[in-house]
Amino acid sequence: MYVSSSSESRQLCRQFTLSEIQLATRNFDELLVIGLGGFGKVYKGTIYEPNLLAAAIKRLDSTSNQGASEFWAEVNMLSNLRHCHLVSLIGYCNDGQEMILVYEYMSNGTLEDHLHRRQTPLSWVQRLTICIGAARGLDYLHTGTGIKHGLVHRDVKSSNILLHNSWEAKISDFGLSKICPKNQQTTHVNTVVKGTFGYLDPDYFYTGKLTRKSDVYAFGVVLFEVLCGKRAVDTTIDEEHWGLARWAQDSIKEGRLKQIVDTNIRETLSTKCLKDYARLADRCLHSHPKKRPTMAEIVAGLESILASQEKANKTLHGGGMTIFGKRVPMFVFPSNGNNSVESTSSSSLKLFSDFVGDESRIPYEFDYDTICVATDNFSDANVVPQSAFASMYKGTLENGQRVGIAGPYSSSECRRAEDVLSLLVQLQHENLLKLLGYYIKEAKPFFVFELAANGGLDRLIYDPNCDVLGWNERYKILLGVARVLLYLHKDAPIRIIHGDVRPENILLDESLEPKLSDFRFARCLINETDCVDTDVIHWTSSQHGRLSTKSDVLSFGMLILKTISGCRTYNGIPAANENFLQYAWTNWWEGTYSDIVDPRIDADSSSIRRFIHIGLLCVQANAIDRPTMKDVNSMLLSSSFLTLPIPKNPHIMEDECACTNGHEVLSNNYGSETVRGIGIGARTVPARVLEEDLAYTNSQEVLSSNNYDFGTAEDFILELEPR
């Protein structure tokens, strides 16, 4: 194929009269304007001959820097080029001062619209597919237009990537394009530098030598724009990082790749795909043009990344289960260290295989009438007070099963509810509140859970009008919560930090079996890491913005102490602030621990003392000083032969805050009150404490803080919390 002369090109597309254009645009009605660029305004119009056809009509603005040369360049290029990933030119109008181009209409606008303007975030797979289409279009320009000629677009950017109604990407705006030789020693042309800042190849800018690799550089910027959701130029940040390319490259060098990912897609990327994608985009931005990949190599790389992501999705989605109109599971499995889904531990894969193999565990889709009948038309008599959900109703299904029905959710709550519940369908444990089904139509989402007949633990331990929970029941509840936290941290198909373990979120069934609920603050862990930076401020991360499995351990320690004290306040001491921790530690230290124990509890004193001891270990200020949930379970189950380390004094730790040296520092809100603990401290252990500890220990096996299993180094996780 060759690029024809101007006269030949004009014969290859239709020439419209000005009156036809005026009819199509209702005389350039401002209500039909769908875009504005360097060339001028773009109108949505209707071409009436020979058939009704929607069109995008671009009118040259008399004040534009572009003019006849760009106009005819566009006509010449698009009249000769035919490719499914290039926008089609229907025709043009050249009438006096009017220069107008008529294109096929792209109903989904531009890539820029969806990244920065519309409230319609694209999924990760959609973004990859769009990038592949655009790359194919550019590869065709560079190599597929003929034997002797190639084209350099010279203005590749997100606003010049249009999206068909099927989301197919099409390259547009060829006004700055240049013919560039290929298969020759000289593969560049010297031109006046033109393009768009932020996408402009620095080598082209400084040398004036235009090559196909200049398009590659610009496309690399687009790739990062797609990944990060940031504009190519952002003047709201420090001047050094106005350019997305520089900012993204610096962030990667500093090890902050995962933080720069657009929060709308962060939870859907597999780690391997993210790294491969970032590596490819970074190669496109290489300072030496010859070291940048060709567009053909980029197409191959993106297709490989998409295939890898789809393979990961297929593995994660269990072969096609859907809920809430989306496929689930939708989160990344942990790996054994090489960041690939294929390396997921066999036990995790077996758990997931077992899950998807049991169709009875897939939530049932209820109809609205069933929801209404079950709740007696949402009778106030069926409202469950102080629910963790938007609203919770008791209900009875037609088969007689008692259920809890949460909803309806507001539009702002709906995304959060769907994300949380998409997580819950992946988890299976006897101490998790089980999701039975859902109703998600007509913007009235409801979710149906098993009914926890005895409500929340907070009611049973705080309300003096409730039946007294004996020590055996409290022990059973604490042990159940410890087991489910260990499951979430280590054994679930997706490792989870719950982030909000407290009495209100421990629901109890008819046999007082605990059911952990409310995953609104949960986070998913990937790899073998145990912590995550989070932008969601909650009591377990309110100062340092970091959640870890040790945050749940701290919460569990508070749960132990509150369950034992049995009251929000006891003897005037608030049960969830720094004074209470000091009060509890002092009484344990001095052997007067009974002062913090609910007087209604009738239990062996050594058992109570040991549980207080475990609770104090769990609430140590520095995460490194806390046991893991695996350790906690061992402590709870092995009281007859396991000696415990000595918990640090909260007051001493606060005085020694200068010793933290980067360890986790807490300023944690628990309800409306505060838990504080800072620093680490060393002290002499009184003989009295050691004697009392050894009184209920039959061996000399000591579990010291040095023997705690603290996992591997810090990494980051995918956020479940909607942004």
N, C-alpha and C positions, 0 to 999 in steps of 0.2 A: 504494500500500500504506500502511496505517496501523498504528500500534502499538496493539494492543487492550487492553482492560481486563484486570485480573488474573484475573478469573473466566473470561474468554474464553481467555486465554493458557493457563490450566491445562487447558482442554479440548483444546488443540492438541497437547499432548504427553502421554505416558503417566504416570500416577501409580502408583508402586510401593508395595507394602507393605513394612514393615521386614523381615518374614520373607523376602520375595523378595530383598531386598538382602543379608541375612545368608547366604542360600543362595548367592548369586552370588559373595560374597567369602569363603566358608568362615568365616563369623562374624568378619569383619574380620581375617583371618589376616595377621600382620605380614610373612609371606613374600611376600604379594601387593602390598605397598606399592611403588608405582612413582614416587611424587613426594610432595613436601611443600611447601605454599605458605601464604600468609597466611590462607587459608580453612580449611585443614586437610590431612589426608592424602588421597592419591589411591591407590586400589586398582585393580589389574587384575582384572576380574571377568567372569563368563560369565552372560549373561541366557538363561534356558532357554525362554522363551515369547515368540512362537510358534515361533521357530527359534533354534538356538544362535547367540549373537552375542557377540563380545568387546566389552567396554565398559570405559571409564575411569569409576570411581565415586568422586566427591569428597565427603568427609564433613566437615561443619562441626565444628571443634574447639571445645569449650565454652570454652576459654581464648582463642579468636581474637578479635581486635578487630572482625572482620566478624561480621555476624549476619543477622537476618531481612530487613533492608532490602536487603542485597547479594544474599541468597538469592533473594528474589522479583524483584529487578531482573534477575538472570540468567535466571530462568524466563521473565519477560515478554519480555525482549529476544530470546532464542534461540528462543522458541516462535513468534515472528513473523517471524524473519529466515531466509531461505534463500539461501545463496550457496555456491558450490563452495570459496571460500576462507575460510569461517567454519566453525568446528567445529559439528557437529550435536548438539543436545540430544535424547537419546532420551526422557528423562523425569526425574522427581524423586520424592523421598519426604519427606513432612512428617508425622512421627509423634512427638508429644510434643516432647522435646528434640532429636530427631534431624532434622537437615536435610541431605538428601543429593541430589546432582545426578548424573545418569547421562548420559555422553557417548559418542559413537562413539570407539572406541579408535584411537589414533594409534601405529602400531607403531614408528615411528622416533623417538619421543620429541619433545623440544623442540629448537629451534634452539640454545638455551643449552647443552644436553647436548653437542652436536657441536662447538661452539666452545670449550668450556672443560672438559668432563668426560671424554667418551669419547675413546678413542684411535682415532677414525675421522674424520680431517680431511676436510671437504667440499672438493670442487674449486671453482675460481673460477666455472665455469659453473653448478655446482649452487647456489652461494651467490647468484649473480645471479638464477637462476630462483626460488629461495625468496623473495628480496626482492621480485621482481615479483609473486608470488602474494600475499604479505602486503600489499603496496601496493594490489593490486586489492581485497582484502577490506576494507581501510580506506576506499578510495574508495567502495565500495558503502555502507559505514556512513555516510559523510559526505553522500552525494548520491543514493544509489540506493534508499533505503528508502521513499520517498514524496514527494509534491509539497511538503508543508508541513513535514516533519520530517526532521532528520538526527540522527545519533548521534555523540557524541564518546566514544571508548573510554575514555580517561583513564588507562589503564595499559598502554600499548604498551611491550613489552620482549621480549627474546629468549626468556625463559621462557614467554611467552604466545603464542609462534608455534610451533604444533605441526606435525609432519611426518608425512604419510600414508605408507603403504608404498611409494608411487610418488614420494616426496619432495615431494609437493604441499603447499604451506604453507597453514595454516588458523589464523586468528586465534581466540583463546580468552579466557576469563575476562572476562565482561562485568559483573562485580559492581559496578564503579565507574562504569559507563557512564552518560551523561546525554543526554537529548534536547536538541538545540540547534536553534533556528530557522534557517531558511535562506530566501533570497530576500526578506529583510527588512533594514531598516536596522540593526537590532540583531542582531548575529550571535554574541553571547556570552551566557553565563549566569553569574551570580554564585553561587559555591558555596564551601563549605568546601574548602580545598585538600587534595586526596588524590592519591596516586600513589606512585611509587617513586623514591627519590633516585638520581641519576645520569641518569635519564630525564626528570625533572620540568622542565617549561618554566619558565625563570626569570621570564618575564613573568607567567605564571599564578600563580607562587609569590608574587610581590610585589603583584599587583593583585587576585588572587582571581577574575579574569575568565577563564572557560574558553571557548576557541574550538576549532574544528577544527584550527587551526594549532598548538595544544598537542600534538595527536597527531603533527603533522608534525615538531615538534621532537624528540619521543621517537623517532620513526622515523629521524630523522637520526642519533641516537645509535646506534640499531641498525645503520644502514648502516656507521658507523665500527667498530662492534663486529665486524661481518662482515668488514670489510677488514683490521683490525688483529689480530683474535683476542684482544683484551684486554677485560676486563670493564668495565662502565659506571663502576664505582667500584673503584679499586685503591689500597688503603691502604698497600701495601708501598713506594710511591714517595713523593717529596716531597709535602707536603700541598697545595701550590699546584696540583699536577697529579693529585690523586686522581680528579677527574672526567675520563673519557675525552674528552668533548666539548672541554674546554679544552685538554687535552694534544694532541689531534689538530689542532685549529685552530692552536695555537702551532707545532706541528711543521711544518705546511704553510707558515706564514708564514716560518719559518726555512729553508725550502728542503729539508726532510728528508722529503718525501712518501714516497719509495721505501723509506726505512729503517723506516717504521712499518707496512709491509705484513706481514701474517702470513707467516712463512717457509714455511709449508706450501703457499702459493699464489703466492709471489713470482715464481717462474720462469715462470708461466703467463699473467700479465697482459700485454696489449699496453700500450705507453706511453700511447697515445691513450685507451684505455678507462680506465686508471687515473686520468688527469687529469680526464676527464669525470665519472667516478664521484665522485672527491673533491670536485669543484666542486659537484656536485648535493648531496652530503651536507652540505657546508659551507653551502649556501643554506638547507637545512632548519634549521640552527642559528642563523640570523640573529637578532639581538637584537630586531628589530622584526617582530612576527608577520605584518604585512601584506606584508612583503618575502619571506616564505617561500613556496615553491611550494605549489600544491594537490596533493592526492594523485593527481589525474588527471595533472598535469604530471610528477609523480614516476614514475608508471607509464610514461608516454611516454618519459621520459629513460632509465629503466632498460632498457626494451625496445630503445631505440636503442643503448645500450651493449652489451647482449647480442648484438644483430645485428652490431655492429662487431667484437666479440670472436670470434663464430662465423665471420665473414668472415676475420678474421686467422688463426684456427685452420685454416680450410679452405685458405688460402694456404700456411700453414706446414706443414700435414699432407699436402700433395701429393695431395689428393683421396681420402684414406681409407686410406693404408697403416697397418697396425697391427703392433705387435710387443710381446711381453711383456704382452699383454692391454690395451695402451694404444696410442693413436694417436701416431705420430711423423712428422716431427719435432715436438718439444714446446717449442721455444725461440723467442725473438723475433729476427726478422731485424734487421740494422742498417738505419738510414734515412739519408737524405742531409741530415737536419737538422730536418725538420718533425715528427718523432716519429710518423709514420704508416706503417703497413705498406705502403700503396699507393706510398709514395715510395721504396721499396727500389730501389737502383741496378739498372739493366738487366742489368749483368754478373752481379750476385748472383742475380737472378731467373733468368737463363739457366742459371747453374750449377745452381740448384735444379731447374729444369725438366728439364735434362739428367739430373739424378739420378733423379727420380721416373719419368722416361720409360724408364729401363733397368731392367726388372724383374729382370734377372739380378743386379743389385746389391742387391736386397732380401734380407736374411738368411733363410736356410732354417731351417725348424723341424724339428730332428732328433727321433727317438724315443730313449727311454732305452737300448734294446737296442743301437742303433747306437753310442751313446756308450760303452757297456760293451765292445763288440767292438773298437772303435777303440783303446781304451786297454788291451786285454787285461785287462779287469776291474780297471782302475786299478792296474796292476802298479807296484810300487816302481821297477822298472827303467825305467819310462816317466816318472817324476817329473822335472820340470824344476826344478833348484835355484834358489833365490833369485828366484822369480818375483815380479813386481809384483802378481800376482793372488792370490786366496785360496790356490789350489793350481793348478799347471799340469802337464798331462800331454802328452807326445808321443803322437800317435796316427796311425792310417792308416785312411782311409775305404775303403769297398768298391770305389771306383773307383781306388784306389791313391794318392789324394792324401794327402800328409803334412800334418797339422794340429797345432795346439796347442789343448788343451781345458782351459779354466779352470773350476774348481769342485770340489765343490759349495760353495755359499756358505751361511753361517749366515743365520738370519732377520734378524739385525742388519745383515749385509752385503748382503742381497738388494736392498734399496731403492737403496743406493749403486751396486751393480753395474748395476741396470736403468737408473738415470739416466745413468750414464756411457756405457753401451752404446746408449741411445737417442740420445745425442749422436753416437756414432761412426757410426751409419748415415747421418748427414747429411753426413759428410765423405768426400771422395774425393781421395786424393793418393798418388802412388807411394811416398812416404816416410812414410806412415802404416800402422801394422799393421792389416790388413784383417779386419773381422768377416765370417765366412762364414755363421754360423748360431747357433742357440741351442736349449736345451731348458729349459722353465720350469715343468714340472708337478710335482706331488707335493712341493712345497717343496724341490726339489732342482735349483736352477738351474745350468745349465752353459752356457758360451759357447765357440764354436768359432772359432778364428782361423787365418789362414794361419800356417804354421810358419816361424819364423825360425831356420833350421838352424844358424847360427853363434852363436846365443845373444846375450848382451849385450856391448856394447862394453867394459864394465868388465873382463870376463874376458880379452879379447884384448889389452888394453893394460896390465893389472896382473899377470896370471898368467905367470910366467917359463917355465912348461911349455908354453905355447901358441905356435903359430907366430908369428913376428914380423910385425907389421903394418908394411909399408913406408910411406914418406911419401906415395906416390901414393894408397894405400888410405886413409890417414888424411885426406888432403885431400878425397878423394871422399866420405868419411863426413861430414866437417864441412860440406861444401858441400850435401849432401843434407839435413842437419838445418837448415841456414840456410834452404834453400828451403821446407821444410815449415813452419817457423816464420813465414816471410813469408806463406805461404798462410793459416795460421791467423789471423794478425793483420790481413790486408788482403783476401784474395781468397776466403775460404771463404763459403758461404751464411750462416753465423753466425760472426762474428769471435770468436776464442777466445784467452784467455790460458792456456797450458798449465800453468804454475805449478810444474813439477817436472822441468825438463830437466837430466838428468845421465847419466853413462855407463851406469848400470844400466838406464835406460829407453830406451836406444838399442839396439834389436835389429837383428841383421844376417842377411840371407838368404844363400843359397848363393853369390851373387855379391858379397857384402859390401855390398849396397845397404842403407842404414840405414832402419829402420822405427821411428818415434817411437811409444811406447806409454805406458800408464798415465796416464789422464786423471782420476785421483781428485781432484786439486787444481785441476782446470780451472775457469775461469769464462767465462761468455758476455758479450760486450760488446754494448751497444746504442748506437744513434746513431753519432756519429763520435768517441766518447770512447775513451780509451786506458787508463783506470785504474778501480779499484773498491775500495771499502772491503770488507773481508771479516772475518768472525768466525772463520774457520778459520786457526789459527796454523800456519804452515809456514815453511820456511827463507827463502822469498822475501818474507815479510811478518811476521816474528816480532816485531818491535818496534813498527812503525807500523801494523800491521793493514791494509796497503794493497797490493794487487796491481796491476800495470800491465803493458803490453806490454814496458816497460823492465825488469820483473822477469825476463821470459824472456831479454831481451838480456843481463842480468847472468849468468844461468845459462849462456847460450851462451858467454860469455866464459870462465867457469870451465871449461866443456867444452873449449874450445880449449886452455887452459893445461894441463889434465890430460891431454888427448890428446897434446900435444907432450911433456910431461914423462914420460908413460908409466908413472907409478908413483904410488901413494897417498902415499908418502914418497920423497923424493929427497935424497940426501946429508944425511939426518937432518932435512930440512925438511918438515913436514907439507904435503901438496899442497893443502890446502883451509883454511888459516887465515890470519890477518892477516900472520904472518911470511912465509908463502909469497908473498903478494901483494907485500909489501915486497921480498922476495928477488928475485922475478921482475922487478919494476920496476927495482930497482937494477942487476941484471945487464943488462937491456935498455938502461938509461941509460948504463952504463959500457962497453957493447959486448961484455960477456962473457956474452951470452945463451946460449952453448953450454953453460954450467954447468947450465941448467935443462932441457936437451933430452935426451930419451931417447937414450943413446949408440948404440942399435940402429938409429936412423933415419939413412939415408944420403940427404941431400937438399941442394939448393942452399941455401947459407947465407942469401942475401937473402930467399928464400921463407920460411924458418923465422922469420927476424927479423921479417918483415912480419906473419906470423900471430901472433906474440907481441905485436906492436904492436896489432893488431886486438883480441886478447883483453884487453889492458890497457885499451883504450878502452871495451870492453863492461862491465868491472867497476868503472867509476868509481862513487864512493859516491853521488853525486847523480844521480838519473834524468835530469835535464836535460842532464847532460854525456855521457850515453851516446848512441850512434847508434841509429837505428831498425833493424829487421831489413832494411828496404829498403836502407838505407845499408850495412849489413854485407854484404849480397849484392853490392852494387856494389864494395865494398872487396875482397872475395874474388875477384871475377871480373876486376877491372881493375887488377891489381897493376903493370902496366907503365906506367900513365900517371896514377895518382891518388895525390897526396900526402896523407898523413894528418895530422890534428892530433896534438898531443903529449899523451899521457895524464898526468894529475896524479899526483903522488907520494902514495901512501896515507898515509905518515907526515905529510906537510904537511897533507893534508886532515883528518887526525885532530886536528892541533894547531889547525886553523882551524874547529872545529865551530861556533863562535859566528857564523860567516858564513853558515850554512845558511839562516836567515831563512825557514823554512817549507818548504824543499826536502825531498825524500824522504831520510830518514836510515835507514841499514841496520844491523841487528845480526842477521846471517843465519846460520843453522845449515846447514852443508853436510855431510850425514851426521852424524857425531858431533862434527864440528869446527866452527869458526866463521870466518866472513868478516866483517870489520868495516871500515867506511869512513865517515868523518864529515866533512862540510863541503866547502868548495871552496877552492882555493888558486891563486895566480898566481905565476909565477916566471920568471926569465930562462932561455931555452933555450940550453944550451951549443952552441957551434959544431960540436963533435964529433958531436952527435946529428944536427944538420941535415945535415952532410956525408954521414953514413951513410945518412940517409933519401933524400937526393937521388941517392945512388949507384945506387939502383934505381928512379929516377923519370925518365921521358923528357920530362915537360912540367912547366909551372909551375902546373897546375890544383891548387888546394889545397881540401880538404874540411875546413873549419873547423867547430867546434862550433856556431857561429852559423848555419851552413847546414843543420844537422840538421833534419829534419822531425819535429816533436814532436806533431803532431796538434792537436786542439782542447782546450778547457778540460775540467777534470775533470767526470765524471758518474758514475753508478752503473750496476751491471749486475745481471742476474738470476743468483742463485746456483744452481749445479748441485749443490754438495755438499749431501746430505740433512742435515736437522737432527735 
